[in-house]
Amino acid sequence: MMELRCEHTMHGIVEENVLEVKCKNNLCGARSGVIVLHRFDITTGTLLSTNKYKDPMKKEVKASGSRNQLTAVRTA
C-alpha cells in the first residue's frame, strides 16, 4: 500500500493497481456526515466502485438543533 499525500492531506491510496480517493462532490453523495470513496483501476483509469460511508468523526446534530440537548438553567 502506498499513500499519496502532501504535508497536510492524504489525497489517495494505491494498492494492487487500484487508486482510492475521497470525493467531496455533492453530486456523488458527499455531504456533512457522509464520506464518498471512489476506486479506480490505475492501468485503465476505469472507475471500479463508489462507496458511501457514515463519517465516524462527525457528530450528528439532534432534531432540536443542539448537539448535546442541554436545557438552559435560569434563576427566577
FENBELVEN-V418304 format. One record per residue. N is the residue number from 1. SS is DSSP state (hx for helix, st for strand, lp for the rest). PSI is psi in degrees with one decimal (* if undefined). D_CENTER is the distance of its C-alpha to the mean C-alpha in Angstrom with 1 decimal. Layout:
# FENBELVEN-V418304
n->[N:N]
ss->[SS:SS]
psi->[PSI:PSI]
d_center->[D_CENTER:D_CENTER]
This chain:
# FENBELVEN-V418304
n->[1:2:3:4:5:6:7:8:9:10:11:12:13:14:15:16:17:18:19:20:21:22:23:24:25:26:27:28:29:30:31:32:33:34:35:36:37:38:39:40:41:42:43:44:45:46:47:48:49:50:51:52:53:54:55:56:57:58:59:60:61:62:63:64:65:66:67:68:69:70:71:72:73:74:75:76]
ss->[lp:st:st:st:st:lp:lp:lp:lp:st:st:st:st:st:st:lp:lp:st:st:st:st:st:st:lp:lp:hx:hx:hx:lp:lp:st:lp:lp:st:st:st:st:st:st:st:st:lp:lp:lp:lp:lp:st:st:st:st:st:st:st:st:lp:lp:lp:lp:lp:lp:lp:lp:lp:lp:lp:lp:lp:lp:lp:lp:lp:lp:lp:lp:lp:lp]
psi->[137.6:126.6:134.7:108.0:155.2:-166.1:-30.8:-19.5:140.2:124.1:-23.0:173.6:134.9:127.4:122.1:54.2:21.9:128.2:127.8:126.2:150.4:130.0:139.6:5.3:128.7:-20.6:-23.2:-5.2:-0.8:132.3:178.6:123.7:-2.8:129.7:132.9:126.4:127.9:141.8:127.6:143.9:118.2:-14.0:-29.8:-20.0:6.0:135.7:119.9:-41.1:158.9:123.9:142.7:138.2:150.8:134.8:113.1:-16.1:-10.6:124.7:137.8:142.9:130.9:167.2:-32.0:-12.5:-10.5:152.8:-24.3:-1.3:33.3:141.0:137.4:138.1:122.8:147.3:152.4:*]
d_center->[19.8:19.3:16.5:16.5:16.1:18.1:19.3:16.2:13.1:12.1:12.0:12.2:14.1:17.4:19.1:22.2:22.0:18.5:15.9:12.2:9.9:6.3:7.4:7.5:10.5:11.2:13.8:11.4:9.9:7.0:8.1:8.4:7.3:5.4:2.4:5.3:7.3:10.8:13.7:16.9:20.4:21.5:25.1:25.0:21.8:21.2:17.9:18.0:15.1:12.0:10.1:7.9:7.0:7.5:5.7:8.9:9.2:9.4:13.0:14.2:17.0:20.2:22.3:24.6:22.0:22.4:20.0:22.9:25.6:28.3:31.6:33.4:36.6:39.6:43.2:46.0]
